[in-house]
């Protein structure tokens, strides 16, 4: 049976919303991984600076 134009539009809208939500989830995951990497690098840099300062004294 033929679907009405409204039904097709609603299905397309729902599919678009689902893709959009999934894309946002992926972006959030990538942002969290980036923040984790930056925090790790910062901790390593601070530890190295502390060790260099200790060695200089």
Secondary structure in CASP SS format (residue, H / E / C, confidence):
PFRMAT SS
TARGET T0000
AUTHOR 0000-0000-0000
METHOD secondary structure of the structure
MODEL  1
X C 1.00
X C 1.00
X C 1.00
X C 1.00
X H 1.00
X H 1.00
X H 1.00
X H 1.00
X H 1.00
X H 1.00
X H 1.00
X H 1.00
X H 1.00
X H 1.00
X H 1.00
X H 1.00
X H 1.00
X H 1.00
X H 1.00
X H 1.00
X H 1.00
X H 1.00
X H 1.00
X H 1.00
X H 1.00
X H 1.00
X H 1.00
X H 1.00
X H 1.00
X H 1.00
X H 1.00
X H 1.00
X H 1.00
X H 1.00
X H 1.00
X H 1.00
X H 1.00
X H 1.00
X H 1.00
X H 1.00
X H 1.00
X H 1.00
X H 1.00
X H 1.00
X H 1.00
X H 1.00
X H 1.00
X H 1.00
X H 1.00
X H 1.00
X H 1.00
X H 1.00
X H 1.00
X H 1.00
X H 1.00
X H 1.00
X C 1.00
END
